[in-house]
Amino acid sequence: MKFSPGIVQLHEADNVCLCARSIKAAEQLFICGKPVVAAGNLGSGHKLAIRPIRQGEPVIKYGIVIGVATADIDTGDHVHTHNIKSNYIPTYLIHN
């Protein structure tokens, strides 16, 4: 089994996978065929690292760069705003 049920890699170039279900802390997962223990609770829709991502490396989801790691991220770690800087550019302006 490459990934545990409910863990999805959206594109072959991705270095993160998507939780399509809630994950419990200490749950045994398989990510790219390797056993990984979840460090904490994660809700559906959150990202986990498929492989180690070093500080400054791009974070890839949907086959595109969505941000840059601001800290080293280990396989199975939660990937979110606490350890990546987003590449998304706001498409709106705030007017006073």
Secondary structure, 3 states (H helix, E strand, C coil): CCCCCCEECCCCCCCEEEECCCECCCCEEEECCEEEECCCCECCCCEEECCCECCCCEEEECCEEEEEECCCECCCCEECCCCEEECCCCCCCCCC
